[in-house]
């Protein structure tokens, strides 16, 4: 097929000017003439930049994840102390009682959630699992601001201690709870 002028691509300077006019940002000048002293007064001082960088970076307080790494997370705020739950759902989910801490959802960030799967265990709550390795990671009461995190999923647990037992009446016979911590027959209803 013979090339005609209609199908010949634009090359060189012709192409460049076409693209510049097509994609260049249309900015209207303000008309103000800036002097050297104006620019000097608007200059950012060196130490101000360092302070602003530090304010924007939140410190990771806790990290954790599942056995295979398909679910990883960072927590940037404080965590509640650990509560042991002996309810039937936790027994069937974990194979034993569950030890949970919790953190505000706004302070929680997923690094990787490719393996995360949620199961609605009741009309009030759902549980988060890794669909790759089977780890039971989270318990979330629907509509609440906090997310409960299985304490065993944390990489380090400095400053966390067990403070209570809940659903103690559902505890099976094969183990004893003989510590001096508070024991609740149901959910603690924010008494802790």
WORA-V154939 format. One record per helix or strand of 2 or more residues. SS is the DSSP state (helix for helix, strand for strand). FROM is the first residue (numbers start at 1). LEN is the number of residues. If there is no record, write none. Layout:
# WORA-V154939
ss=SS from=FROM len=LEN
ss=SS from=FROM len=LEN
This chain:
# WORA-V154939
ss=helix from=5 len=3
ss=helix from=12 len=12
ss=helix from=36 len=6
ss=helix from=46 len=11
ss=strand from=62 len=4
ss=strand from=72 len=4
ss=strand from=82 len=4
ss=helix from=88 len=7
ss=strand from=98 len=7
ss=helix from=105 len=3
ss=strand from=108 len=5
ss=strand from=116 len=4
ss=strand from=125 len=6
ss=strand from=136 len=6
ss=strand from=146 len=5
ss=helix from=151 len=3
ss=strand from=162 len=5
ss=helix from=168 len=3
ss=strand from=182 len=2
